[in-house]
Amino acid sequence: MVGGIENPDLKKFDGKTIAQIALAQKKSQLDTLFDFIIADKGQPGALYFMASENDLVYGLKQPWTSLCLDAGEMSLDDHSMSRTPTRALSAPCPVSRALCPRSTPASA
């Protein structure tokens, strides 16, 4: 699904799929995709749907699930903020503690 279109002439396609746009323009989906990218100067965004609502409900119920992190995940049972092998060269992002209440110790 296309979203975040810059070109005012293409705004009418915001929220449409490439298949819907191709049908409206009477072009192949591949031609539509590339023509759209060129017409919007490489700026169109895309929305991807990768899970059903049932999958999301199930996933969000799991104790290891967290949202809104822009940092690497931290262990749920290690509150020392120690570096993991994958983050050995950089310190953990400080906001990751604020946005992941499941991993924040009660004394913090």
N, C-alpha and C positions, 0 to 999 in steps of 0.2 A: 504494500500500500504506500502510495506517495504522500509525503507530508513535508511541511516547511518549505514551500515553493517560493522562490525569490521573484521570478518573472511575473508581473501582474497579468499578462496575457494567459498564463497557465494556471492561475489561481483556481479557476473553475474545476480543475482536476484534483485539487487537494482532497485527500481522503479516498481517492479512487485507486483501484488496482491497475497494474499495467494492462491486464486483460480487458478491463472496462474501457481504458483510454484507447487501446488498440481498436476495439470494436467501434468506438465513437469516431475514430480517425480513419477507419477502414484500412488499417495497415497490419502487418505482422507484429507480434508482440516484441520480437527482437528489434525490428526497425523502430517501433514506438519507443522502446526503452532508450536506445541510443539517440534518437532525435530529441527526446525529452531532456536527456542529460545535456545535450548540446544547446538546446533552446534555453535552458535554465543556467547556462554557463557553469555546469558542473556542480551546482549548488543544491539540487533537490535532496531532501531527506527521505528515509524509508522507514516504515514501521513493519516489523516482522512478528509473525504469530507462530510461536513454536510449541505451545502447550494448550491443552484444553482447560476449561475452567475447573473441571474435576482434578486434573493434574496439579493445578495451582493450589487448590484447596488442600489436597493431600500434602503437597510439598511444604506449604506454610505451617502445617501442623507439626512438622518435624522439629525436634529440639535443636538441631544444628543449623536451622535456616535463619538467615539474617538478611536485612534489607538495607539499601542506601549506603553501602560502603564504597568508598573510592580508594580503599587500601586493601592489601592482602588480608585474607581471613586469618584470625587468630584462634588458637586452641580454646575450646570452651572450658577446659579444666586446668589451664595454666594461666594464672593471672599475673605472671611476673613480667609480662611485656618483653620477654626474651626474644631474640632474633631467631627466626627459623632458618634452615639451610637455604631456602629460596630468597630470603630477605637479608642474607648475611652481609651484604654491602651497604645497606641503608637502614636507617632507624624506622621503626613503625610509624605510620601516620598517626598523629595525636588525636584526630577526630574519630578514628576507628573505635576508640573506647567510648566516646559519647554516643555513637550511633549503634552500638551493639550491646544493649543492656544485658543480654544473656551472658556475656563474658565479663561484665564489670563486677568486681568483688563487692560484697555488701559493705565493707569498711571504707570503700573509696568515696 
